[in-house]
């Protein structure tokens, strides 16, 4: 007498795997980007066309200080709403309109913005902060410490020494946080385009 138990088991296993894959597909498709943020810093009065083009389509812009000239913010605001703080080179009456730090709720995430991360005087974990954004160093960097993302988009303004010219796009979704650093100008052509070095 023949038994079909083995074949039935294989068929059940096949159906189970198919359902599992289908559920995974539904889960992945349910990931929704709540906020797409253009993160820029240390423009020092120079807003490059490459930066404006790259940030087209973002829902929010964050400028982490050393703005340089007020028209940088007015031009950014044509792309999306802007959260901006002042840095160490932002002085005078126009700079007083910008705070030195900002705590913002974007999507379902808490974002803290300051110019120099070494001046951070609170515990992000205890404060419920998901992302700390800073500038000042002109060196792009992403690092996760104790579940908090530390993001420095680098400098998008005049080149300083041989440091790259960059900004970041930060996506806050229902399932996570995704930062991407973008080069605006190749290193080999940056010096001839800028003409002079930026000031930290």
N, C-alpha and C positions, 0 to 999 in steps of 0.2 A: 504493500500500500504506500502511495506517494504522499508526502506531506508538503504543503505550501507555506509552512510557517516561515521559512527563511526568506522566501520571496515577499511575503506580506510585511516582514520586518524591514526589508530593504525599501519597500514602497512607503512605509510610514516614515522612515528616516529621510527619504527624498522629499516628502511633503513637508516635513518639519524644517529642513534646510531651506526650502523654497519660501516658506512663511517667514523664517528668520531673516532672509535676505530682503524680502518685501518690507518687513518692519524696519530694517536698517535704512532702506531707501526712503521710507516715509519720515524717519527721524532726521535724516540728513537734509531732506527737503524742507523740514520745518524750521531750520536755522534761519532766522531773520535778522538782517543787519538793522539795528534800531537807529544808530547814529554813525555817520561817516564823517570823520573830523580831519581837516587839514591842520597839521601842527607845524608851526614855523617859528623861528627865533633869530635874533641877532641879524636883522636886516640892515641895521645901521644906515637907514635912509634909502636903501636900494631894494626895490621890489622887482624882481626879474620877470620877464614875460613867461619864462619856463615855469616859474612858481605859480603864476596865475593860471596857466594852461593845465598844470597838473592838479590843481585844486578845484577846477571846474567840476561841478556836480556834487561837491561835499555839502553836508547839511549844517556844518558848524566849522568855524576856524578858531584856533587858539594861537595867540602870539605870546611867546614866553619871554618877552622883554628885549631891551636894546633895539627899540623901534627905529629911532633915529629922526624920523620926520612924520608929522601927523598925517600927511597924505598917504602914507603906507597903509594906515588903518582904513582910511576912507576908500581906497581902491580895493582893499580886501573885502570891505563890507558890501561891495557890489556883487561879490561872489556868494557870500553867505554871512549870517550873523557872526560877529567877532567878539571873542573874549580876549582881552589883552591886559597885560601888566607892564609896568615900567621896569627897566633894568638900570644898571649903574651909569649908562651914558645918557639916559633919558632925564633931562633936567629942564628947568624953566617952567613957565606957566602952563604950557600945553601938556607937559608930562604929568602935571598934578591931576589931570583928569583920569589917570590910570592908577589903580592900586598897586601895591607891591606884591600882594598875593591874592589868589581867588580860589574859593571852594565852589565847585559847580556840580550839579546833578544832571547828568546827560544820559538819557535812556534810563537804565536801571543801575548805572554806575556812578560812583562819587569820584570826581577828578580834582586834584589839588595842583595849582599852578604857582610856581615861583621862579625867579630868575636863576639863582645860584642854589643848587641842591645842597651845598654845604651849609647853607643858612636855614635848612629845614629844622624847625624847633618844635615839632610835634611828632608823635608816634602814629604813622599812617595806619597801622593795624588796629591800634586802640581807637583811632578816630573813624574807623570804618571806611577808609579811603582805598579805592581800587587801583587808581593810577596817579602817579606823581610825575608832572611834566615840568621840565626845567630847561634852561639854555646855558648861556654864559661861557662855557668851555669851548664852543665851536666844534666840539667833537661829538658826532652822532653816536648814540648808544641806547640799547634796550637791555634791561636786566630785570628779572623777577626775583624779589627777595621777600620771603615769608608771605607769598601770595599776592604781593603788591608789585605792579609793573612800574618801573622807573624808566621814563622815556625822555631822552634828549634828542631833538630832531637835528641838531647841528646848526650851523650857520647858513642862512640863505642869502646873505649879503655879500659885500666885498670879500675876496679871499684873504685869509690871514695865514701867512706863511704857506705851508703846503697842505693845509687842512682841506678836507673836501667841502663842497658847497651842496647842501642837502636840505630836505624837509622830510616830514613823515606824514603818512596817511594812517589814521588810527580808526579801526572799525570796532564798534561795540555792538555785539550781537546778543541774542538770547542764550547762546551757549558759550560765549567766551570773548576774549579781547585779542585783537590781531593788529599789531603795529608793523608797518613796513617803511623802511628808510629808502628814500629815492634820491639819487644823484641828479642835480640840476645841470651841472656843467662838468664835462670830462676834465680830469686833472691836467691833461696835456695842453688844453686850450684856455684854462681858467685865467692864467696870469696875463695873457695878452688881452683878454676881454675886460678884465677889471681895471688894469692900469695902476692900481695902488692897493695896498693892504688895508684891511679893516682894522679897527681898534677894538680891543676887548673891553 
